[in-house]
Amino acid sequence: MAADSVLKVLFELEGVFIHPSSEEGGSEQDSLISGCLRIVDKDADLLVEYRPLEDSDPSNMLCAGKDSSSVMEWDQCSGEKLLETQQSYETEWDMINAVSFKRRSVTNGEGSLNPAPCLPGSLNHSSERSRWAFSFSLSDLRCIRVKEQGWSFLLLQLSESCRSPPALHFHQGGSRDFLESLGRFAVISQAAGEEVCLMVSSPNRALSQSFENLLDENNFGLVNQKFRNDPYVTTLGGFSKVTNYIFDAFRGTEEQHQRPPEEVADLLGEVIPGLEINQQEEPGFEVITRMDLGVRPTVSRRDPVSSEEWSRHQDAEGRMINVPLLKQIIFKGGLCHAKRKEAWKFLLGYFPWESTVEERKVLHRAKTDEYFRMKLQWKSVSEPQERRNSKLRDYRSLIEKDVNRTDRTNRFYEGLDNPGLVLLHDILMTYCMYDFDLGYVQGMSDLLSPVLYVMENEVDAFWCFVSFMDQMHQNFEEQMQGMKTQLIQLSTLLRLLDLSFWNYLEAQDSGYLYFCFRWLLIRFKRELSFQDVLRLWEVMWTGLPCQNFHLLLCCAILDSEKQKIMEENYGFNEILKHINELSMKLDIEEVLQKAEGIGLQIKSCKDLPATISSILGWDPPAPPPAPPPAPLPALRTPQRGAACSSPLSRDSSAQNGCSPAFIS
């Protein structure tokens, strides 16, 4: 028996209509069939499906009026018009749905739909409605014509061997959402000379699926959003920019559209400048040949720092003492949860290590005043002001969207009207005032959430987050220089540690190391359990045992997975899928142990390349001492009053036993 089909819904939208009488040359007033439009992944094939809503009550069908400028909701039972509202129809900027599609359960005594009086031109039988269902493979879609008739409707044109489906009418909005979802899996571009025609080409399946595997679906942005709204999407796929670029590059015959993965990977390197990390012209690139790194030392971890141990590192006035030793034991074991609230403020640089308790109180009061002054700035913006400030509106919209889906399974953030969510929102909005140029970028809520969880205080959490963002700032900048640099550095380390594995990845067009992008962007936040994230971050904040320790963590994880990847002969897509599926399966203590061992192994290597030393913040090895100067020839001691007979110049006479007193 064949294996069960695997079906994954990638997009779903109800309230999409078909006009049966228009398709069949019907009357002036259209009866409408409402249905559900979906994009699904079925056994690795992408399908577009439409199904009439069999379970919906025909009493609430929406019918287009004669002038096509209003939508009327009818009550089938009474036959009276309940509502007529001027629809705020979908335009390029207006996505507001002004009409709700109401469902009502109207049953007779037997539980079936009550066959009340018919609406003009409506369809009453399930068999009649079901004939409008359709499904087709995305690879058969050739073009989409976008039309306006008081609302948007789409005409989908399939390949010659397929019958094109009926027009899809979006009376309640959503056509842009549908097109943007298609843009995740196909290349969509405006046809030359035709504003209303969009050409569709399906790119390499492995590439499109790879990006989907890499990122969870909650973090896919809209096709036309700018980078700063969603670095996940724009960088890994860069759907607005990349799809247009690829389409232009691929434009031509159908054969030209089907490029092999290696060409697609090369093209992505051009589209996203700086991610082409395997070329010698990249800054910091150094050819690294196979080197003998020696045996990797075994390292051990210890228990977390207890409250008593922390107290022993404070003097009578509250200054932290023996800070290097304290950082070392935090690196080796982390902190007990009871001390995190205090210790993180030092590790993040909010409180100076040498400050006294009284000095910290003064600093906290000043920082509290500064925080609430910034918070007041956005709190006092009136609605008319905000309507004239698109940047602030965009920041607020993104924050509200992300806050509602950040760590909602954690008790600190779960449930409705949770005060933790309010604090998360307010801190992120205030950060926009602190750094308005950067503002808010998706992913930043992931960095704030654990900090707020530990601090349990709005002001302290904000300033600790500011310090954390000082470290992470380049990851979220529009040019993403921080991400580019880290990927280059990680590739360099991987070449040193295991050249054969790196060559394998390169042969599978995975030398770009896209699969590490999320690890680096938000410091493994999505890969580990919440408690493991707390442990990992406090260890990294010690700055030990070297600079860029998080890159060694990446190397440690890849070192554990390389055997499976190579033995199973994973390709481009399988590597991304496998790495993504490691989420929540990593043992943080094992990863930390291995990463520390790798660092010690590299440090003990003779003739370590200067690039590696620079990445890990180690001083290059001191040059060998210069050989001692050759001995000078023996000189005859001159007699008193005699001239100094030396082969050396007169200026050197004093250095060779010829005192000026002896020279007449």
Buried (B, 14 or more C-beta within 10 A) or exposed (E): EEEEEEEEEBBEBBBBBBBBBBEEEEEEBBBBBBBBBBBBBBEEEBBBBBBBBEEBBBBBBBBBEEEBEBBBBBBBEEEEEEBEEEBEBBEEEEEEBEBEBBEEEBEEEEEEBBEBEEBEBBBEEEEEBEEBBBEBBBBBBBBBBBEEEBBBBBBBBBEEEBEBBBBBBBBBBBBBBBBBBBBBBBBBBBEEEEEEBBBBBBBBBBBBBBBBBBBBEEBBBBBEBEBBBBBBBBBBBBBBBBBBBBBEBBBEEEEEBEBEBEEBBBBBBEBBEBBBBBEEEBEEBBEBEEBEBEEBEEBEBEEBBBEEBBEEBBEEEBBBEEEEEBBBBBBBBBBBEEBBBBBBBBBBBBBBBEBBEEBBEEBBEEBBEBBBEBBEBBEEBEEEEEEEBEEBEBBBEBBEEBBEEBBEEEEBBEEEEBEBBEBBBBBBBBBBBBBEEBBBBBBBBBBBBBBBBBBEBBBBBBBBBBBBBEBBEBBBBEEBEBBBBBBBBBBBBBBBBBBEBBEBBBEBBBBBBBBBBBBBBBBBBBBBEBEBBBBBBBBBBBEBBBEBBBBBBBBBBBBBBBEEBBEEEBBBBBBBBBBBEBBEEBEBEEBBBBBBBBBBBBBEBEEBBEBBBBBBEBEEEEEEEEEEEEEEEEBEEBEEEEEBEBEBEEEEBEEEBBEEEBBE
